[in-house]
Amino acid sequence: MNIIHTSDWQIGKVFRFVDDGTMGLLQEARLSAITRLGELALEHGAPHVVVAGDIYDMEALSPRSLNQPLERIRKFENVKWHLMPGNHDPHRPHGLWDQLMRRGVPDNVIVHFSAEPRIFESDGFAVLPAPLQYRRTLQDPTSYMDKAATPDGVIRIGLAHGTVSGFGSEDKDVPNYINPGRPKSAGLAYLALGDWHGQKKINDKVWYSGTHETDAFDVEGGGQALLVEIQSAESAPVVAPLKTGYYQWMTYREQINSYEDVDALAATLRGSGNDLSQILVRLFVEGAVSLQDRQYFEEQIIDQVSAAFGYLRVDDTRLFPSPSEEDLDQIDRGGFVRTAADVLRQKAENMSDPGQEIAALALQRLYVEHMKLQTRSQ
């Protein structure tokens, strides 16, 4: 049998570092990725999609946000969707899950609230879920699976949300700890995990699917789901990644010391992909540049290249000004303005001066404002 394993949709997630328009696009992409999951399930003959927790990002959401993923799921009536509360959306009394169930969910949605097997005899398998009722628990929510009874010959699939040993911490007294040896002790053919947003294999029968749409620059292997082919409880399943994400999140670290370096950086960024509007970039730049080259960097990278991307965030805290005599001459060849520029230059070049960073910024601003005045007077 084939199943699709996904997790950490976190519908309603807020991306505070982008503008409202971009945030809306990122939120919509998380919903569109659900549609892709349904299409992949049909394409690969997977009648069940298991979602290992964190369907929603938070407990306080509007009715519209709560129903948005369900309406996308509803369209795939020949696919059963298994939803389970995680640490972001635990099952609390009168919480979001109770609200949904009172209103009713689509017929093809199965919500796993109880830590007990759910048998699907026609497909010959059982889901053993480990739903969370609190954001944190110090008990392994999968421990009950060892003694949970299912009919002979039924394939047992575990569904859980948490952290495994040796993965983020060596201490087993961590919240939502999950024993990665659970398939052996509980006779599981596969243990589908959520919580980690990057796709990761723990062992042959234990995998994190990763989030279906990447949501941070430090996530590796996001924007995917897993196609899991299970032959028997004894044999290892065949697991293959499936691309579901729309946006790419990329990080660059570049050294800039000249006008030519800025041009090379612009070429590198523009060569990031075929559709730059689908790419979010985090750019770290360091080096020492003349004030003129710094202004060129602002014009070429900040103003122009950034417009091609879905989002571009620049960290230039280690890009220091190194003004040339020509730079200072453009500000003034003499008088009190040039004297001030010379003092700022000395402080900016003195790494031991506590005012070095402020002096560097002030000198840069002095140069930029002077160049603006020159442009207006032409």
C-alpha positions, 0 to 999 in steps of 0.5 A, spaced: 500 500 500 502 507 498 501 513 503 503 520 503 506 522 509 506 530 511 506 534 517 507 541 519 502 545 515 501 551 520 496 554 517 495 561 519 503 562 520 505 569 521 511 571 517 513 578 521 519 579 517 516 581 510 511 586 508 503 584 508 503 583 501 508 578 501 506 575 507 499 574 504 503 570 498 506 566 503 500 564 507 496 562 500 502 558 498 501 553 504 494 552 502 496 551 495 501 546 497 495 542 500 492 541 493 498 539 490 498 533 496 492 531 493 494 531 486 500 527 488 496 522 492 491 521 486 498 520 481 501 515 486 495 511 488 495 513 495 488 513 498 491 515 505 494 522 506 497 522 514 498 529 517 503 528 523 501 534 527 501 542 527 495 542 521 494 549 524 500 554 527 496 557 533 490 555 537 486 562 536 484 563 528 478 565 525 473 561 522 476 562 515 483 560 517 480 554 520 476 552 514 481 554 509 485 547 509 479 543 509 476 546 503 482 544 499 481 537 502 474 536 500 475 536 493 479 530 493 473 525 495 477 519 494 483 520 498 482 519 506 486 525 510 488 523 517 489 529 521 492 529 528 493 535 533 500 537 534 504 542 539 502 548 535 494 546 535 493 541 541 486 538 542 484 542 548 477 542 551 473 547 547 479 549 543 479 549 535 478 542 534 472 542 538 470 548 534 471 544 527 468 538 529 461 542 532 461 545 525 463 538 521 468 536 517 468 533 510 467 526 509 474 524 507 477 527 513 479 523 519 481 527 525 485 522 530 483 525 537 485 519 542 491 515 543 488 508 540 488 504 534 483 506 528 482 500 523 481 500 516 480 493 514 478 494 507 485 497 506 488 492 511 492 497 515 491 501 522 493 508 524 496 508 531 496 516 533 499 520 538 495 526 538 497 532 543 493 535 548 498 540 551 504 543 547 509 540 552 509 533 555 514 529 558 511 522 557 513 519 550 506 519 547 507 513 543 509 508 549 501 506 548 503 503 542 507 497 544 501 494 547 495 496 543 492 490 540 490 490 532 487 484 528 492 479 525 495 481 519 493 488 519 499 493 517 500 498 523 502 505 522 504 510 527 503 517 527 506 522 532 509 529 533 515 530 537 523 529 538 527 523 537 533 521 541 539 524 539 536 529 534 536 536 537 538 533 544 541 527 548 537 528 554 530 524 554 527 529 559 525 533 553 518 535 551 514 531 546 520 525 546 519 520 542 523 513 542 525 512 535 525 504 536 518 504 537 517 501 530 520 495 533 517 495 540 510 496 537 510 492 531 510 498 526 511 498 519 512 505 519 512 511 524 510 518 521 513 524 524 512 531 525 515 537 528 521 538 525 520 542 518 526 539 514 525 532 511 529 527 515 530 520 515 531 517 522 532 510 521 528 505 515 522 506 519 522 512 522 521 519 518 520 526 518 516 528 512 518 536 513 513 542 512 510 542 505 512 549 504 518 551 507 517 557 512 524 559 514 531 560 511 534 555 516 530 549 514 533 544 510 529 539 506 522 543 506 517 544 501 516 536 500 512 530 503 514 523 503 511 517 498 511 511 503 510 504 499 509 499 505 509 491 503 509 488 510 510 490 517 517 486 517 520 489 511 522 496 510 518 501 507 520 504 500 520 512 502 521 517 496 521 525 497 515 528 493 516 536 491 510 540 494 513 547 495 512 553 491 517 558 494 525 556 495 529 559 501 536 561 499 542 564 503 548 567 500 554 569 503 559 574 499 565 578 500 565 585 497 571 589 496 570 593 489 565 595 484 566 589 480 564 585 486 558 588 486 557 587 479 559 579 480 554 579 486 548 582 482 550 576 476 550 571 481 543 573 484 540 574 478 542 567 476 539 564 482 533 560 478 528 561 472 523 565 476 526 569 481 519 571 484 519 564 487 525 565 491 526 568 498 533 570 499 537 572 505 544 575 503 550 576 508 555 581 505 562 583 508 568 587 506 570 594 506 568 598 500 569 606 498 563 610 499 562 610 492 562 603 491 557 602 497 552 607 494 553 603 487 551 596 492 545 600 494 543 602 487 544 595 484 542 590 489 538 593 494 534 597 489 534 593 483 536 586 484 531 585 490 525 587 486 526 581 482 525 576 488 519 574 492 523 577 498 531 579 499 533 581 506 540 583 506 545 583 512 550 588 511 553 589 518 560 587 516 560 591 510 565 597 512 566 603 509 573 604 507 573 611 504 578 613 498 581 620 498 576 621 492 570 620 496 572 625 501 574 630 495 567 629 493 564 631 500 568 637 500 576 639 499 576 643 505 573 647 510 569 644 516 565 639 512 571 636 510 574 636 517 568 633 520 569 627 514 576 626 516 575 625 523 569 620 522 574 617 517 579 616 522 574 613 527 571 609 522 578 605 521 579 604 528 576 598 530 578 599 537 574 605 538 567 604 541 564 609 536 567 606 530 560 603 528 557 609 529 562 613 525 562 609 519 555 610 519 555 617 519 560 618 514 556 613 509 550 618 510 554 624 509 557 621 503 550 619 500 546 626 502 552 630 499 551 625 492 543 626 493 544 634 493 549 634 487 544 630 483 538 635 485 543 641 482 544 638 476 
